[in-house]
Amino acid sequence: MELREKAIGYAAGDTRLNGVLFYGAHDAQRPGVLVVHGGAGLDNHAKARARGLAEVGFLAFACDMYGEGVAGDRHRVMAQITVLRDDRVKLVQRARAGLEVLVSQPQMDGRIAAVGYCFGGLTVLELARTGTDIAGVISIHGSLTTSRPAGPGMVKSKILVCHGSLDPHVPMSDVNAWIEEMDRAGADYQFIIYGGAIHGFTHEGIAVIPGVAYHALADRRSANAMKSFLFELFGM
């Protein structure tokens, strides 16, 4: 399939953001998927995942959660992560700004989902917890904890979580607490655990970071699970 990509500048409040839209060259409308980057910011990993979704027929927007001049500057990245983790309202506002860009595209057919990696996984789960009106969210090796747990009936999106069994940053106590939270909320969710995988298992070539490593099998299986989830979600 011939793919196109387009850089798009947008804003969340006073923060200027820059994302990249990926789509097939044909004219047919299609479902949209917001792709939320990991802790490093909008990088080649997030763009490649968005491109892969466009290759199988989705309109994919790799959004920017940090703003201009942050990605690539470790101190500014860490400061932004701290701000957004501590202010879940601002976190959701940034993600919803990306959703608004996606919804405004002429190729959109009105159906929408979101996928996030690491920090992005935390982000899309907060979208679900706050009742954002999208069909589904997918968290891949994302954080599961929250300061604002979902109450009964709040979660409207279907959820898929892909998690590494040996992830030291998201221990099984967090997994159990998340499952209990979602059960109380009455959420429609799936939780897949990949044996032998730790945090960041989709990031091939990642620098050496304690508790983070690429795991080819978990990467492939989670990518297939994501596609299967989206195809079921949208009846494709």
KETIKOL-91398 format. One record per residue (C-alpha): x negated, y, z negated; residue in one letter; residue number from 0. Coordinates in Angstrom, 3 decimals. Each point is the difference from the previous one (the first is absolute). Last residue first. Example, Ala and Ser with C-alpha at 12.3 -4.5 7.8 and 13.67 -1.06 7.14 Angstrom:
2
rec u->-13.670 v->-1.060 w->-7.140 residu->S num->1
rec u->1.370 v->-3.440 w->-0.660 residu->A num->0
end
This chain:
236
rec u->12.746 v->-5.391 w->-9.950 residu->M num->235
rec u->2.770 v->0.180 w->-2.598 residu->G num->234
rec u->-1.452 v->3.113 w->-1.669 residu->F num->233
rec u->-0.734 v->-1.440 w->-3.427 residu->L num->232
rec u->-0.715 v->-3.463 w->1.385 residu->E num->231
rec u->-2.586 v->1.391 w->2.437 residu->F num->230
rec u->-1.431 v->2.198 w->-2.748 residu->L num->229
rec u->-0.393 v->-2.882 w->-2.465 residu->F num->228
rec u->-1.521 v->-2.263 w->2.657 residu->S num->227
rec u->-2.445 v->2.753 w->0.960 residu->K num->226
rec u->-1.029 v->0.555 w->-3.616 residu->M num->225
rec u->-0.373 v->-3.722 w->-0.665 residu->A num->224
rec u->-2.222 v->-0.343 w->3.082 residu->N num->223
rec u->-2.208 v->2.873 w->-1.175 residu->A num->222
rec u->-0.061 v->-1.517 w->-3.508 residu->S num->221
rec u->-1.144 v->-3.349 w->1.410 residu->R num->220
rec u->-2.760 v->1.521 w->2.101 residu->R num->219
rec u->-1.380 v->2.160 w->-2.816 residu->D num->218
rec u->0.335 v->-2.823 w->-2.520 residu->A num->217
rec u->-2.008 v->-2.256 w->2.318 residu->L num->216
rec u->-2.668 v->2.613 w->0.705 residu->A num->215
rec u->-0.625 v->1.036 w->-3.610 residu->H num->214
rec u->-1.752 v->3.369 w->-0.238 residu->Y num->213
rec u->-1.253 v->1.024 w->-3.415 residu->A num->212
rec u->0.830 v->2.268 w->-2.946 residu->V num->211
rec u->-0.550 v->-0.874 w->-3.683 residu->G num->210
rec u->-3.203 v->1.999 w->-0.270 residu->P num->209
rec u->-0.572 v->2.102 w->3.142 residu->I num->208
rec u->-2.459 v->-1.014 w->2.729 residu->V num->207
rec u->0.914 v->2.027 w->3.084 residu->A num->206
rec u->2.907 v->-1.272 w->2.095 residu->I num->205
rec u->-0.840 v->-1.845 w->3.215 residu->G num->204
rec u->3.488 v->-1.474 w->0.340 residu->E num->203
rec u->2.587 v->1.674 w->-2.234 residu->H num->202
rec u->2.962 v->-2.407 w->-0.073 residu->T num->201
rec u->-0.917 v->-1.596 w->-3.371 residu->F num->200
rec u->-0.115 v->3.334 w->-1.842 residu->G num->199
rec u->0.296 v->-1.602 w->-3.448 residu->H num->198
rec u->-0.747 v->-3.692 w->-0.493 residu->I num->197
rec u->0.859 v->-3.066 w->2.059 residu->A num->196
rec u->-0.641 v->-3.592 w->-1.132 residu->G num->195
rec u->3.639 v->-1.071 w->0.220 residu->G num->194
rec u->2.354 v->2.360 w->1.825 residu->Y num->193
rec u->3.110 v->0.979 w->-1.983 residu->I num->192
rec u->3.217 v->0.881 w->1.828 residu->I num->191
rec u->2.801 v->1.964 w->-1.686 residu->F num->190
rec u->3.348 v->0.395 w->1.794 residu->Q num->189
rec u->2.593 v->2.547 w->-1.054 residu->Y num->188
rec u->3.695 v->0.888 w->0.033 residu->D num->187
rec u->0.261 v->2.246 w->-3.073 residu->A num->186
rec u->2.502 v->-0.446 w->-2.841 residu->G num->185
rec u->-1.701 v->2.727 w->-2.055 residu->A num->184
rec u->-0.447 v->-2.358 w->-2.942 residu->R num->183
rec u->-1.507 v->-2.571 w->2.353 residu->D num->182
rec u->-2.278 v->2.659 w->1.469 residu->M num->181
rec u->-1.284 v->1.005 w->-3.438 residu->E num->180
rec u->-0.546 v->-3.626 w->-1.082 residu->E num->179
rec u->-1.927 v->-0.666 w->3.209 residu->I num->178
rec u->-2.113 v->3.111 w->-0.576 residu->W num->177
rec u->-0.784 v->-1.003 w->-3.599 residu->A num->176
rec u->-1.033 v->-3.489 w->1.120 residu->N num->175
rec u->-2.308 v->1.369 w->2.695 residu->V num->174
rec u->-1.514 v->2.566 w->-2.379 residu->D num->173
rec u->-0.767 v->-2.772 w->-2.524 residu->S num->172
rec u->-1.397 v->-2.002 w->2.902 residu->M num->171
rec u->-2.784 v->2.534 w->0.427 residu->P num->170
rec u->-0.063 v->2.821 w->2.571 residu->V num->169
rec u->-3.558 v->1.391 w->-0.045 residu->H num->168
rec u->-1.556 v->-3.431 w->-0.602 residu->P num->167
rec u->1.650 v->-1.448 w->3.143 residu->D num->166
rec u->-0.536 v->-3.769 w->-0.281 residu->L num->165
rec u->3.375 v->-1.121 w->1.376 residu->S num->164
rec u->-0.048 v->2.579 w->2.803 residu->G num->163
rec u->3.333 v->1.667 w->0.647 residu->H num->162
rec u->2.431 v->0.533 w->2.875 residu->C num->161
rec u->3.214 v->1.758 w->-1.114 residu->V num->160
rec u->3.101 v->0.081 w->2.210 residu->L num->159
rec u->2.954 v->2.187 w->-0.948 residu->I num->158
rec u->3.514 v->0.617 w->1.283 residu->K num->157
rec u->0.966 v->3.631 w->-0.441 residu->S num->156
rec u->2.904 v->1.276 w->-2.115 residu->K num->155
rec u->-1.721 v->-0.090 w->-3.403 residu->V num->154
rec u->1.996 v->2.074 w->-2.509 residu->M num->153
rec u->2.731 v->-2.537 w->-0.780 residu->G num->152
rec u->-1.185 v->-0.725 w->-3.524 residu->P num->151
rec u->-2.879 v->2.278 w->-1.024 residu->G num->150
rec u->-3.344 v->0.338 w->1.706 residu->A num->149
rec u->-3.065 v->0.614 w->-2.149 residu->P num->148
rec u->-1.441 v->3.548 w->-0.116 residu->R num->147
rec u->-3.517 v->-0.117 w->-1.483 residu->S num->146
rec u->-0.906 v->-2.711 w->2.480 residu->T num->145
rec u->-2.092 v->-3.136 w->0.304 residu->T num->144
rec u->-0.177 v->-2.161 w->3.128 residu->L num->143
rec u->-3.246 v->1.135 w->1.638 residu->S num->142
rec u->-0.366 v->-1.033 w->3.620 residu->G num->141
rec u->-1.661 v->-3.036 w->1.602 residu->H num->140
rec u->2.539 v->0.304 w->2.863 residu->I num->139
rec u->3.261 v->1.728 w->-0.900 residu->S num->138
rec u->2.783 v->-0.309 w->2.573 residu->I num->137
rec u->3.116 v->2.175 w->-0.037 residu->V num->136
rec u->3.435 v->-0.531 w->1.531 residu->G num->135
rec u->3.097 v->1.523 w->1.557 residu->A num->134
rec u->-0.570 v->3.610 w->-0.985 residu->I num->133
rec u->2.211 v->2.216 w->-2.153 residu->D num->132
rec u->-2.378 v->1.017 w->-2.762 residu->T num->131
rec u->1.415 v->-1.367 w->-3.244 residu->G num->130
rec u->-2.729 v->1.296 w->-2.298 residu->T num->129
rec u->-1.383 v->-3.489 w->-0.666 residu->R num->128
rec u->-0.253 v->-0.734 w->3.730 residu->A num->127
rec u->-2.060 v->3.109 w->0.752 residu->L num->126
rec u->-2.079 v->-0.794 w->-3.095 residu->E num->125
rec u->-0.696 v->-3.438 w->1.492 residu->L num->124
rec u->-1.138 v->1.733 w->3.180 residu->V num->123
rec u->-2.533 v->2.077 w->-1.924 residu->T num->122
rec u->-1.481 v->-2.800 w->-2.101 residu->L num->121
rec u->-0.599 v->-1.917 w->3.208 residu->G num->120
rec u->-1.600 v->3.091 w->1.515 residu->G num->119
rec u->-2.518 v->0.097 w->-2.856 residu->F num->118
rec u->-0.934 v->-3.572 w->0.999 residu->C num->117
rec u->1.588 v->-0.357 w->3.479 residu->Y num->116
rec u->3.435 v->1.356 w->0.858 residu->G num->115
rec u->2.854 v->-0.988 w->2.295 residu->V num->114
rec u->3.167 v->1.984 w->0.632 residu->A num->113
rec u->3.299 v->-0.769 w->1.753 residu->A num->112
rec u->2.365 v->1.850 w->2.352 residu->I num->111
rec u->3.053 v->-0.447 w->2.194 residu->R num->110
rec u->1.339 v->3.137 w->1.715 residu->G num->109
rec u->-0.877 v->-0.963 w->3.591 residu->D num->108
rec u->-3.215 v->2.044 w->0.015 residu->M num->107
rec u->-1.580 v->0.791 w->3.389 residu->Q num->106
rec u->1.129 v->3.650 w->-0.192 residu->P num->105
rec u->-2.163 v->0.508 w->-3.113 residu->Q num->104
rec u->1.654 v->1.849 w->-2.886 residu->S num->103
rec u->0.356 v->-3.127 w->-2.160 residu->V num->102
rec u->-3.771 v->-0.510 w->0.029 residu->L num->101
rec u->-0.806 v->3.548 w->-1.042 residu->V num->100
rec u->2.616 v->-0.172 w->-2.755 residu->E num->99
rec u->-1.488 v->-3.275 w->-1.249 residu->L num->98
rec u->-3.381 v->1.695 w->-0.296 residu->G num->97
rec u->1.523 v->2.769 w->-2.117 residu->A num->96
rec u->1.633 v->-2.749 w->-2.051 residu->R num->95
rec u->-3.441 v->-1.341 w->-0.870 residu->A num->94
rec u->-1.205 v->3.373 w->-1.260 residu->R num->93
rec u->3.196 v->0.567 w->-2.018 residu->Q num->92
rec u->-0.300 v->-3.490 w->-1.508 residu->V num->91
rec u->-3.481 v->0.764 w->-1.323 residu->L num->90
rec u->1.092 v->3.457 w->-1.184 residu->K num->89
rec u->2.777 v->-1.567 w->-2.086 residu->V num->88
rec u->-2.404 v->-2.734 w->-1.186 residu->R num->87
rec u->-2.249 v->2.601 w->-1.599 residu->D num->86
rec u->-2.761 v->-1.805 w->-1.911 residu->D num->85
rec u->-0.861 v->-2.377 w->2.827 residu->R num->84
rec u->0.144 v->2.916 w->2.451 residu->L num->83
rec u->-2.345 v->2.256 w->-1.963 residu->V num->82
rec u->-2.449 v->-2.818 w->-0.782 residu->T num->81
rec u->-0.115 v->-1.149 w->3.622 residu->I num->80
rec u->-0.549 v->3.590 w->1.113 residu->Q num->79
rec u->-2.919 v->0.487 w->-2.395 residu->A num->78
rec u->-1.562 v->-3.280 w->1.122 residu->M num->77
rec u->0.217 v->1.071 w->3.625 residu->V num->76
rec u->-1.429 v->3.450 w->-0.753 residu->R num->75
rec u->-2.998 v->-1.551 w->-1.752 residu->H num->74
rec u->-0.513 v->-2.603 w->2.720 residu->R num->73
rec u->0.084 v->2.452 w->2.905 residu->D num->72
rec u->0.675 v->-2.091 w->3.117 residu->G num->71
rec u->3.750 v->0.601 w->-0.088 residu->A num->70
rec u->0.740 v->3.345 w->-1.735 residu->V num->69
rec u->-0.444 v->2.759 w->2.596 residu->G num->68
rec u->3.650 v->0.302 w->1.014 residu->E num->67
rec u->2.597 v->-1.717 w->-2.135 residu->G num->66
rec u->0.132 v->-3.025 w->-2.293 residu->Y num->65
rec u->2.916 v->-2.275 w->0.955 residu->M num->64
rec u->-0.545 v->-0.069 w->3.766 residu->D num->63
rec u->2.313 v->-2.156 w->2.094 residu->C num->62
rec u->-0.680 v->-2.782 w->2.487 residu->A num->61
rec u->3.218 v->0.105 w->2.026 residu->F num->60
rec u->1.120 v->-3.144 w->1.800 residu->A num->59
rec u->2.737 v->-0.338 w->2.622 residu->L num->58
rec u->0.434 v->-3.761 w->0.125 residu->F num->57
rec u->-0.268 v->-2.475 w->2.874 residu->G num->56
rec u->-2.690 v->-2.552 w->-0.797 residu->V num->55
rec u->-2.875 v->2.215 w->1.177 residu->E num->54
rec u->1.376 v->2.932 w->-1.995 residu->A num->53
rec u->-0.427 v->-2.045 w->-3.179 residu->L num->52
rec u->-3.616 v->-0.722 w->0.915 residu->G num->51
rec u->-0.645 v->3.709 w->0.601 residu->R num->50
rec u->1.320 v->0.786 w->-3.469 residu->A num->49
rec u->-2.340 v->-2.593 w->-1.526 residu->R num->48
rec u->-2.923 v->1.408 w->2.016 residu->A num->47
rec u->0.812 v->3.541 w->-1.160 residu->K num->46
rec u->0.094 v->-1.093 w->-3.643 residu->A num->45
rec u->-3.379 v->-1.754 w->0.284 residu->H num->44
rec u->-1.536 v->2.802 w->2.056 residu->N num->43
rec u->0.639 v->2.493 w->-2.797 residu->D num->42
rec u->2.782 v->2.099 w->-1.491 residu->L num->41
rec u->-1.179 v->0.204 w->-3.585 residu->G num->40
rec u->-2.617 v->-2.014 w->-1.881 residu->A num->39
rec u->2.545 v->-1.281 w->-2.517 residu->G num->38
rec u->2.052 v->-1.952 w->2.502 residu->G num->37
rec u->2.101 v->1.328 w->2.846 residu->H num->36
rec u->3.774 v->0.146 w->0.342 residu->V num->35
rec u->1.488 v->-1.337 w->3.244 residu->V num->34
rec u->3.551 v->1.206 w->0.756 residu->L num->33
rec u->1.825 v->-2.444 w->2.251 residu->V num->32
rec u->2.583 v->1.029 w->2.594 residu->G num->31
rec u->2.606 v->-2.098 w->1.763 residu->P num->30
rec u->0.240 v->0.301 w->3.803 residu->R num->29
rec u->1.233 v->2.262 w->2.789 residu->Q num->28
rec u->-0.774 v->-1.066 w->3.548 residu->A num->27
rec u->-2.140 v->2.343 w->2.133 residu->D num->26
rec u->-3.031 v->-2.212 w->0.632 residu->H num->25
rec u->-3.480 v->1.292 w->-0.925 residu->A num->24
rec u->-0.136 v->-1.928 w->-3.262 residu->G num->23
rec u->-0.481 v->1.963 w->-3.193 residu->Y num->22
rec u->-2.590 v->1.219 w->-2.500 residu->F num->21
rec u->0.373 v->3.234 w->-2.006 residu->L num->20
rec u->-2.967 v->1.451 w->-1.889 residu->V num->19
rec u->0.147 v->2.119 w->-3.153 residu->G num->18
rec u->-1.231 v->3.414 w->-1.163 residu->N num->17
rec u->1.138 v->1.731 w->-3.195 residu->L num->16
rec u->0.154 v->3.617 w->-1.173 residu->R num->15
rec u->1.001 v->0.345 w->-3.644 residu->T num->14
rec u->2.260 v->2.918 w->-0.950 residu->D num->13
rec u->3.125 v->-2.147 w->-0.295 residu->G num->12
rec u->-0.680 v->-3.167 w->1.936 residu->A num->11
rec u->-1.251 v->1.062 w->3.425 residu->A num->10
rec u->-0.462 v->-1.171 w->3.578 residu->Y num->9
rec u->-2.707 v->-0.431 w->2.628 residu->G num->8
rec u->0.482 v->-2.811 w->2.506 residu->I num->7
rec u->-2.724 v->-1.843 w->1.926 residu->A num->6
rec u->1.460 v->-2.033 w->2.841 residu->K num->5
rec u->-0.674 v->-3.557 w->1.067 residu->E num->4
rec u->1.084 v->-1.915 w->3.062 residu->R num->3
rec u->0.064 v->-3.697 w->0.622 residu->L num->2
rec u->0.264 v->-1.977 w->3.237 residu->E num->1
rec u->1.244 v->-3.473 w->-0.834 residu->M num->0
end
